[in-house]
Amino acid sequence: MAVVYATLIIKGKKKFSDVPLLLKEKVKEVLIDLDLEELIQE
């Protein structure tokens, strides 16, 4: 599910702040692994 949210953030459909609290850390890891840290904003 974290990859799904990360993909939606990359495509601009969701923001990091829209991610459920339980998934935030995993989504953050995925975005960092993809060198997209700039998309991690509260």
Helices and strands as residue ranges (DSSP letters): H 2-10, G 16-18, G 21-23, H 24-33, G 37-39
